[in-house]
């Protein structure tokens, strides 16, 4: 379904886009980042927290890294301080990129079985599909953050993959 080069590229794209959003969000004050803007996770900060939560959850399944300390319905409050969120995002993007650099095609071609807290049942799916889902989930919520930032007057970078060399 997907190859290791795709995963490495998407991990780097994720880090690049997160840097863009966090840089733009840093131009706003704390109240503007926390303002309920009608998104599923309400605010810019809440959505960014949920993204970090989800990346941590998926990587705990893929690589055995620690799971988030809160459940999905609490994910928007994963990290309360902006400066702490910035540091944790940057560190986890490095973890995600390092993980992508270690993957084998054999692993990507396998299946993963896990217990889903969201569905309250055991699930089993192809790993390539799940890794693709993780990257699509990131893109979906980053798009929400990009729209909220733009509406708030901040200026994140373009999102076009072909504009930057992120190949792994």
VEXDREN-309025 format. One record per residue (C-alpha): residue in three letters; y negated, x, z negated. Coordinates in steps of 0.5 Angstrom, whole numbers. Layout:
<rec rest="ALA" north="Y" east="X" up="Z"/>
...
END
This chain:
<rec rest="UNK" north="0" east="0" up="0"/>
<rec rest="UNK" north="-5" east="5" up="-2"/>
<rec rest="UNK" north="-5" east="13" up="-2"/>
<rec rest="UNK" north="-7" east="18" up="-7"/>
<rec rest="UNK" north="-13" east="20" up="-3"/>
<rec rest="UNK" north="-16" east="13" up="-4"/>
<rec rest="UNK" north="-15" east="13" up="-11"/>
<rec rest="UNK" north="-19" east="19" up="-12"/>
<rec rest="UNK" north="-24" east="17" up="-7"/>
<rec rest="UNK" north="-25" east="10" up="-11"/>
<rec rest="UNK" north="-25" east="14" up="-18"/>
<rec rest="UNK" north="-31" east="18" up="-15"/>
<rec rest="UNK" north="-34" east="12" up="-12"/>
<rec rest="UNK" north="-34" east="9" up="-19"/>
<rec rest="UNK" north="-37" east="14" up="-23"/>
<rec rest="UNK" north="-43" east="15" up="-17"/>
<rec rest="UNK" north="-44" east="8" up="-18"/>
<rec rest="UNK" north="-44" east="7" up="-25"/>
<rec rest="UNK" north="-49" east="13" up="-25"/>
<rec rest="UNK" north="-54" east="9" up="-21"/>
<rec rest="UNK" north="-53" east="3" up="-25"/>
<rec rest="UNK" north="-54" east="6" up="-32"/>
<rec rest="UNK" north="-60" east="10" up="-29"/>
<rec rest="UNK" north="-63" east="4" up="-27"/>
<rec rest="UNK" north="-62" east="0" up="-33"/>
<rec rest="UNK" north="-65" east="6" up="-37"/>
<rec rest="UNK" north="-72" east="4" up="-34"/>
<rec rest="UNK" north="-71" east="-3" up="-38"/>
<rec rest="UNK" north="-72" east="-4" up="-45"/>
<rec rest="UNK" north="-67" east="-6" up="-50"/>
<rec rest="UNK" north="-69" east="-13" up="-50"/>
<rec rest="UNK" north="-69" east="-13" up="-42"/>
<rec rest="UNK" north="-62" east="-10" up="-42"/>
<rec rest="UNK" north="-59" east="-15" up="-47"/>
<rec rest="UNK" north="-63" east="-21" up="-44"/>
<rec rest="UNK" north="-58" east="-27" up="-42"/>
<rec rest="UNK" north="-59" east="-27" up="-35"/>
<rec rest="UNK" north="-53" east="-33" up="-33"/>
<rec rest="UNK" north="-48" east="-28" up="-31"/>
<rec rest="UNK" north="-41" east="-29" up="-34"/>
<rec rest="UNK" north="-42" east="-23" up="-39"/>
<rec rest="UNK" north="-49" east="-26" up="-40"/>
<rec rest="UNK" north="-53" east="-19" up="-40"/>
<rec rest="UNK" north="-53" east="-13" up="-36"/>
<rec rest="UNK" north="-51" east="-9" up="-43"/>
<rec rest="UNK" north="-45" east="-14" up="-44"/>
<rec rest="UNK" north="-43" east="-14" up="-37"/>
<rec rest="UNK" north="-43" east="-6" up="-37"/>
<rec rest="UNK" north="-39" east="-6" up="-44"/>
<rec rest="UNK" north="-34" east="-11" up="-40"/>
<rec rest="UNK" north="-33" east="-6" up="-35"/>
<rec rest="UNK" north="-32" east="0" up="-39"/>
<rec rest="UNK" north="-27" east="-5" up="-43"/>
<rec rest="UNK" north="-23" east="-7" up="-37"/>
<rec rest="UNK" north="-23" east="1" up="-35"/>
<rec rest="UNK" north="-20" east="3" up="-41"/>
<rec rest="UNK" north="-15" east="-3" up="-41"/>
<rec rest="UNK" north="-12" east="-1" up="-35"/>
<rec rest="UNK" north="-12" east="6" up="-36"/>
<rec rest="UNK" north="-8" east="5" up="-42"/>
<rec rest="UNK" north="-3" east="1" up="-38"/>
<rec rest="UNK" north="-3" east="7" up="-33"/>
<rec rest="UNK" north="-4" east="13" up="-37"/>
<rec rest="UNK" north="-2" east="11" up="-44"/>
<rec rest="UNK" north="-10" east="13" up="-46"/>
<rec rest="UNK" north="-12" east="9" up="-52"/>
<rec rest="UNK" north="-13" east="1" up="-51"/>
<rec rest="UNK" north="-20" east="-2" up="-53"/>
<rec rest="UNK" north="-21" east="-4" up="-60"/>
<rec rest="UNK" north="-23" east="-11" up="-58"/>
<rec rest="UNK" north="-20" east="-16" up="-54"/>
<rec rest="UNK" north="-23" east="-19" up="-48"/>
<rec rest="UNK" north="-27" east="-25" up="-51"/>
<rec rest="UNK" north="-30" east="-19" up="-55"/>
<rec rest="UNK" north="-31" east="-14" up="-49"/>
<rec rest="UNK" north="-39" east="-16" up="-48"/>
<rec rest="UNK" north="-40" east="-13" up="-55"/>
<rec rest="UNK" north="-35" east="-7" up="-54"/>
<rec rest="UNK" north="-41" east="-2" up="-55"/>
<rec rest="UNK" north="-47" east="-4" up="-59"/>
<rec rest="UNK" north="-52" east="2" up="-58"/>
<rec rest="UNK" north="-55" east="3" up="-51"/>
<rec rest="UNK" north="-54" east="11" up="-52"/>
<rec rest="UNK" north="-47" east="11" up="-54"/>
<rec rest="UNK" north="-45" east="6" up="-48"/>
<rec rest="UNK" north="-48" east="11" up="-44"/>
<rec rest="UNK" north="-44" east="17" up="-47"/>
<rec rest="UNK" north="-38" east="13" up="-47"/>
<rec rest="UNK" north="-38" east="11" up="-40"/>
<rec rest="UNK" north="-40" east="18" up="-37"/>
<rec rest="UNK" north="-34" east="21" up="-41"/>
<rec rest="UNK" north="-29" east="15" up="-39"/>
<rec rest="UNK" north="-31" east="16" up="-32"/>
<rec rest="UNK" north="-29" east="23" up="-32"/>
<rec rest="UNK" north="-22" east="21" up="-35"/>
<rec rest="UNK" north="-21" east="16" up="-30"/>
<rec rest="UNK" north="-23" east="22" up="-24"/>
<rec rest="UNK" north="-18" east="27" up="-28"/>
<rec rest="UNK" north="-13" east="21" up="-28"/>
<rec rest="UNK" north="-14" east="20" up="-21"/>
<rec rest="UNK" north="-13" east="27" up="-19"/>
<rec rest="UNK" north="-6" east="27" up="-22"/>
<rec rest="UNK" north="-3" east="22" up="-19"/>
<rec rest="UNK" north="3" east="22" up="-14"/>
<rec rest="UNK" north="5" east="17" up="-8"/>
<rec rest="UNK" north="12" east="16" up="-12"/>
<rec rest="UNK" north="8" east="13" up="-18"/>
<rec rest="UNK" north="3" east="9" up="-14"/>
<rec rest="UNK" north="9" east="6" up="-10"/>
<rec rest="UNK" north="13" east="4" up="-17"/>
<rec rest="UNK" north="12" east="-3" up="-21"/>
<rec rest="UNK" north="9" east="-4" up="-28"/>
<rec rest="UNK" north="11" east="-8" up="-33"/>
<rec rest="UNK" north="6" east="-10" up="-39"/>
<rec rest="UNK" north="4" east="-15" up="-44"/>
<rec rest="UNK" north="-2" east="-19" up="-42"/>
<rec rest="UNK" north="-6" east="-21" up="-47"/>
<rec rest="UNK" north="-10" east="-25" up="-42"/>
<rec rest="UNK" north="-4" east="-29" up="-40"/>
<rec rest="UNK" north="0" east="-28" up="-47"/>
<rec rest="UNK" north="6" east="-26" up="-43"/>
<rec rest="UNK" north="10" east="-20" up="-40"/>
<rec rest="UNK" north="8" east="-19" up="-33"/>
<rec rest="UNK" north="10" east="-14" up="-27"/>
<rec rest="UNK" north="7" east="-12" up="-21"/>
<rec rest="UNK" north="7" east="-7" up="-16"/>
<rec rest="UNK" north="2" east="-1" up="-19"/>
<rec rest="UNK" north="-1" east="0" up="-12"/>
<rec rest="UNK" north="-4" east="-7" up="-13"/>
<rec rest="UNK" north="-6" east="-6" up="-20"/>
<rec rest="UNK" north="-10" east="0" up="-18"/>
<rec rest="UNK" north="-13" east="-4" up="-13"/>
<rec rest="UNK" north="-15" east="-9" up="-17"/>
<rec rest="UNK" north="-18" east="-5" up="-22"/>
<rec rest="UNK" north="-23" east="-2" up="-17"/>
<rec rest="UNK" north="-24" east="-9" up="-14"/>
<rec rest="UNK" north="-26" east="-11" up="-21"/>
<rec rest="UNK" north="-31" east="-5" up="-22"/>
<rec rest="UNK" north="-34" east="-7" up="-16"/>
<rec rest="UNK" north="-34" east="-15" up="-17"/>
<rec rest="UNK" north="-38" east="-14" up="-24"/>
<rec rest="UNK" north="-42" east="-8" up="-22"/>
<rec rest="UNK" north="-45" east="-12" up="-16"/>
<rec rest="UNK" north="-47" east="-17" up="-22"/>
<rec rest="UNK" north="-50" east="-12" up="-25"/>
<rec rest="UNK" north="-54" east="-9" up="-19"/>
<rec rest="UNK" north="-56" east="-16" up="-18"/>
<rec rest="UNK" north="-59" east="-17" up="-25"/>
<rec rest="UNK" north="-62" east="-10" up="-25"/>
<rec rest="UNK" north="-66" east="-12" up="-18"/>
<rec rest="UNK" north="-68" east="-19" up="-21"/>
<rec rest="UNK" north="-71" east="-15" up="-27"/>
<rec rest="UNK" north="-75" east="-10" up="-23"/>
<rec rest="UNK" north="-70" east="-4" up="-23"/>
<rec rest="UNK" north="-68" east="0" up="-17"/>
<rec rest="UNK" north="-61" east="2" up="-17"/>
<rec rest="UNK" north="-58" east="6" up="-11"/>
<rec rest="UNK" north="-55" east="3" up="-5"/>
<rec rest="UNK" north="-48" east="2" up="-6"/>
<rec rest="UNK" north="-45" east="4" up="1"/>
<rec rest="UNK" north="-39" east="8" up="0"/>
<rec rest="UNK" north="-41" east="12" up="7"/>
<rec rest="UNK" north="-47" east="14" up="4"/>
<rec rest="UNK" north="-45" east="20" up="0"/>
<rec rest="UNK" north="-39" east="25" up="0"/>
<rec rest="UNK" north="-34" east="22" up="-6"/>
<rec rest="UNK" north="-28" east="24" up="-2"/>
<rec rest="UNK" north="-23" east="27" up="-7"/>
END
